[in-house]
Amino acid sequence: LQAGDVVMLCSDGLVKSVPDAAIRSIAANHESAQSAADALVERSLHDGEQDNVTVVVARASKGAPKADSSTVLRRR
């Protein structure tokens, strides 16, 4: 991750009702990750989504380490 990168996890309730371009814009243009997540849920509900809507937004800070090509992630 690089400083300023935004990572988002969400349920299908968001992506069924809010276009990808709007999701990117909302996630990138809010002052905090919390306000971006809140705005995305509100937009989905405003657009009439009836399903559950869950959104988690995280932003990499200026102090975040740069990615190293030798880093290996292991999953169990």
Secondary structure by P-SEA (a helix, b strand, c coil): ccccbbbbbbcccccccccaaaaaaaaaccccaaaaaaaaaaaaaaaccccbbbbbbbbbccccccccccbbbbcc
